[in-house]
Amino acid sequence: MTTREFLSAISANDSLSAEIREFAAAEVGKMDARNAKRKATPSKDQLANMETKRTILATIDRPMFASEIGTVCGISTAKASALCVQMVEDGKMTVKDVKIKGGRTVKQYTVVK
């Protein structure tokens, strides 16, 4: 049981005093406020990734594989792939599967213009 579940159960329990229920509800409200603040402030890594994403979008002028994007932008293929997936989810890039030699299928990313 999480703290939130515990406090929510207490605030909903009519057999407890109003003072205890109000205290529990106030604590849940404080948790919500802390969580909202935490989500609104990007972490150091998220800020760095935003800059890298801007670089990728400004650099890519043709369909490319994550390995090519990583080489051009000076980041690892894994990081390029992860950031490209996020930008596809955000609608800033598109992705398609491309067959390459050996029968493998690789993702190719294109910037949405």
C-alpha positions in Angstrom: 0.0 0.0 0.0 1.4 3.4 -1.0 1.2 6.5 1.3 -1.3 8.0 -1.1 -3.6 5.0 -0.9 -3.2 4.9 2.9 -4.1 8.6 3.3 -6.9 8.4 0.7 -8.4 5.4 2.7 -8.2 7.4 5.9 -9.8 10.5 4.3 -12.7 8.3 3.0 -13.3 6.5 6.3 -16.4 7.9 7.9 -15.8 6.2 11.2 -12.8 8.5 11.9 -13.0 12.0 13.2 -13.4 14.9 10.8 -10.1 16.3 11.9 -8.2 13.1 11.0 -10.0 12.9 7.6 -9.2 16.5 6.8 -5.6 16.1 7.8 -5.3 13.0 5.5 -7.0 14.9 2.6 -4.6 17.9 3.1 -1.6 15.6 3.0 -2.8 14.1 -0.3 -3.2 17.6 -1.6 0.4 18.4 -0.6 1.6 15.3 -2.4 -0.3 16.4 -5.6 1.3 19.8 -5.4 4.8 18.4 -5.1 4.2 16.0 -8.0 2.8 18.8 -10.2 5.9 20.9 -9.4 8.2 18.0 -10.1 6.7 17.3 -13.5 6.7 21.0 -14.5 10.5 21.4 -14.0 12.6 19.4 -16.5 15.7 17.6 -15.2 19.2 18.4 -16.3 19.2 15.4 -18.6 15.8 16.4 -20.1 17.2 19.9 -20.8 20.3 18.4 -22.5 18.1 16.1 -24.5 16.0 19.1 -25.7 19.1 20.7 -27.0 20.2 17.5 -28.8 16.7 17.2 -30.3 16.9 20.7 -31.7 20.3 19.8 -33.2 18.9 16.7 -34.8 16.0 18.6 -36.3 18.2 21.3 -37.6 20.8 18.9 -39.0 18.8 16.2 -40.7 17.9 17.2 -44.2 17.0 13.7 -45.6 15.7 10.3 -44.4 18.4 8.8 -42.1 19.0 5.8 -39.9 19.6 6.3 -36.1 23.3 5.3 -36.7 23.7 8.0 -39.3 22.0 10.6 -37.0 24.2 9.6 -34.2 27.4 10.0 -36.3 26.3 13.4 -37.7 25.3 14.7 -34.3 28.1 13.2 -32.2 25.9 11.0 -30.0 25.5 7.2 -29.7 23.2 5.3 -31.9 21.1 4.2 -28.9 20.7 7.9 -27.8 19.8 9.0 -31.4 17.3 6.2 -31.6 15.7 7.0 -28.3 15.4 10.7 -29.1 14.0 10.0 -32.5 11.3 7.7 -31.0 10.4 10.6 -28.7 10.2 13.1 -31.6 8.1 10.6 -33.6 5.7 10.5 -30.7 5.7 14.3 -30.6 4.9 14.5 -34.3 8.3 16.1 -35.2 9.6 13.2 -37.1 8.2 10.2 -39.1 9.6 6.7 -39.2 9.4 3.9 -41.7 10.9 0.4 -41.8 13.5 -0.1 -44.5 14.9 -3.5 -45.6 18.7 -3.5 -45.9 21.2 -6.1 -47.1 20.9 -9.4 -45.2 17.1 -9.1 -45.0 17.2 -7.0 -41.8 14.6 -4.2 -41.3 15.9 -0.9 -39.9 14.0 2.2 -38.9 14.6 5.3 -41.0 13.7 8.7 -39.6 12.6 11.8 -41.5 12.0 15.3 -40.1 8.4 16.6 -40.5 8.5 19.9 -42.4 
